[in-house]
């Protein structure tokens, strides 16, 4: 009986490592893809810089080749008088060096908010994978000029939408990581301080991937890159432990 328990626990360690590694890899791929797209978008049309960020800019994370995506931004007039805002959108046109330019003159009554929308498809993607978007709102005294950027990844998945691909991939990643963590915790109850440290490290890696993905979804690619680098260092430490252990 005791030998059977030891055998099961001996098998549990590599199985927990495999489940955790697969889930973490899937999460890192999604996390890294989102950060990469937003990083490339930040470099798109670099000569054009404005005074303040356009925080209302929203883009889908992914779209499929048969899908039409929607990029939106909201403009609000906080003044007590009417005004007009000149808006220019730059979207890649199949190449990094080519883009289509869409211009709008938006009249705004006092306190009014208007929502602008631009459509994108896989044909817009540079390198067949990335749609890069930059939206500029020209300043009009006393309102500052604003700009926002975002990157959209094109995926080759039939039937599903880009948002569904991301949600399913992220959900599968979390389930695999949680299963690996649970199995490791059960198999490592008597493992002492070393096992507890590894358990804490695995939990922190899982949390960093979740936080990094959330940060990437809102377009904060700079902190996303930092979290990604820290996570890679943590993966190296955990990998070294398992190579010595198993």
Secondary structure, 3 states (H helix, E strand, C coil): CHHHHHHHHHHHHHHHHHHHHHHHHHHHHHHHHHHHHHHHHHCCCCCCCCCEECCCCECCCEEECCCCEEEEEEEECCCCCCEEEEEEEEEECCCCCCEEEEEEEEEECCCCEEEEEEEECHHHCECCCEEEEEEEECCECCECCEEEEEEEEEECCCCCCHHHHHHHHHHHHHHHHHHHHHHHHHHCCCCHHHHHHHHHHHHHHHHHHHHHHHHHHCCCHHHHHHHHHHHHHHHHHHHHHHHHHC
